[in-house]
Amino acid sequence: MKAEKKTEVSGGAEADGPQPRSVRVVLLALMIAMLLAMLDNMIIGTAMPTIVGELGGLEHLSWVVTAYTLATAASTPIWGKLGDLYGRKRIFMTSIVIFLIGSALSGMAQDMSQLIGFRAVQGLGAGGLMVGVMAIIGDLIPPRERGKYQGMMAGVMALAMIAGPLVGGSITDHWGWRWSFYINLPLGIVALIAISAVLHLPKPSREGRSARTIDYLGAALLTVGITAIVLVTTWGGTEYAWGSAVIMELTAIGVVSLTGFLIVEKRAAEPVIPLHIFRSRNFTLMAVIGFVTGFVMFGAVLFLPLYQQSVQGASATNSGLLLLPMLGAMLAVSMVAGRVTTGSGRYKVFPVVGSGLMIVGLFLLAQMDTGTSRVTSGVFMAVLGAGMGCLMQITMLVAQNSVEMKDMGVASSTSTLSRTLGSSFGVAIMGALFNSRVQDVMAERAGALGSKVTEQSAQLDAASLAKLPVAAREAYQYAVASGTHAAFLLGAVVAVVALVAAVFVKEVPLRGAGGSPAGADEVDAADQVDEAAERRGDGAKETMAV
C-alpha cells in the first residue's frame, strides 16, 4: 500500500499545518546527535590533564584532539555522498553506532596510543552526525519552514560551548575521566532508538543503486588532501615551523591530492562532491561565507577566553561562561532570523547584515587593551555574536535550497566541510599571528626574561602566569592584548570577503508549505528543482509517512 503523501522533502516539500508529533520527536533525536558531535571536544578538553596523569604520553597529547578532528573532516563529504546513494536514515544510524563504539573504546583505553586510535574511530562517526542532521532536516522540513528550526541548532551549539567545559570538569571530578566518553552512550542510544522507530524516509530504488558505484579514487584523494590541509594548519607554527620540510611536504601533498581529486570528479559516474553544484552561484557564495564564519568563530572562541583569563583575571574554571554575551546574542538573533525567514521567505538581508556586524564586532574586539572592562568586552562580543547569528544557519539553508534533492547530502556535507576547514585555517593563521605578536612584545618589554617566558608557548596557564614577577606579568598582559588586537584585526579583514560574497547572493524565494515560490519572478533554483523532480518521477519527490 502506498504511503499517504504527507510531506515532500527538500525544495518541493509540503507540510499541511503544524508538524506532526513524530516529526518533533525525530527533530529532538537529531538535536541530541548534533549535541554529541559538538560537545565531545569541549568535554574532553577539561579532562585532558587527568587523562595524561593516568595514561602518560604527554608528548602525544595534541593527537587526542587532532585524530578526532582529522577523522571528522576527512569523512564528512563521504558520509554525505553515502546518504545520497544508499538512504539517509541507514547511513545516519551507522554513523551514530560508529561514534558510540569509538566513545566506548575511548573510555576503555589503557594507554595514550589506544586513546588516539579510538578517538579517530569516534571522529569518523562524528563526521556523519553533523551531515546527517542537516540533510535529514533538509528532507523533513520545507526551506520556507526550515528557518524556524535555526534557533534550535544555534541553541545546541551555544549549549555545547558553554556547558562543555563545565560538564567535563564535573564528570572528571566526580566520576572519573572515562565517563567523559561513556556519557555519550545513553544519549546516543536514545537518539538511535527514536530515529529507528519514528523516522521513515523512502529508500533509493534498487535499480538506481545497482547502477551506482562509489568513487573510491575520488574519496581517497579527497581524504588525503583534507588530512594534509588539517595537519598543516594544526602543526604549522606549533609542532613545526611554517617553513619546515614537514609543512612544505604536507602542503605539496595536499595541493597534488586536491588537484587530482578535481580531475577525477569531472569523469566519475558518482563523484563524491559533484562539481556541478558549484555552478549555482548561491551555493558557491554560501560555501565562501561558511568558510569565513568558521574562520572567525573558532578564532574568537580560542582568543576571547585567553584574553579574559590573562588580562582581565577571569577564572579558567568558568571559561565557557565567558562567551555568554557572544553565544547569547548568536542564539537570539538566529531565532529572530529564522522566524523572519519563515514569515517572508526572504533571506538575503541576513548574510549582508550578518557580515557587516561581524566586521564591526571584530574591529571593536581588536580595540581591547589592558584597561578594557568586562562589560565593554561583553558588548563587543555581543555585536560579533549577532553577526554570526545571522549567518550560522542561513548559509546551510540557502546552500540546500540551491541544489536538487538528489544532491542534498553532498550539499550539506560540502557546506559543513567548508566551515570546518575555515575553522582550521582561522585557528592556525590567527594563532600564528597572535603567538608572533606576543613573543615580539614580550621581548621588547621584558627583554631576555620575556623571551624565555614565551619560548615554549605564547599561551600561559594561570599557574605559570602567577609565578611571574610583577613586571613580567604586566608585560605579558600587554602582550596578550596586543596579540588579540592583531588576531581580531585580521579576522575583520577576512570577514570583508563574506560581506562581498553576501552582496552577490541572488535571492531566490524559499518555497513555502504549498510548494510554490514565496513570491516574485525568479525561476532559478526553485523552478529547476520542480522540473528535475518531474523528470525523475516518484523517485525524486520522496515522500514520508511519519
Summary of the structure (lengths in Angstrom):
residues: 546
radius of gyration: 23.3
end to end distance: 15.1
largest distance: 81.1
contacts: 2056
relative contact order: 0.14
helix: 78%
strand: 1%
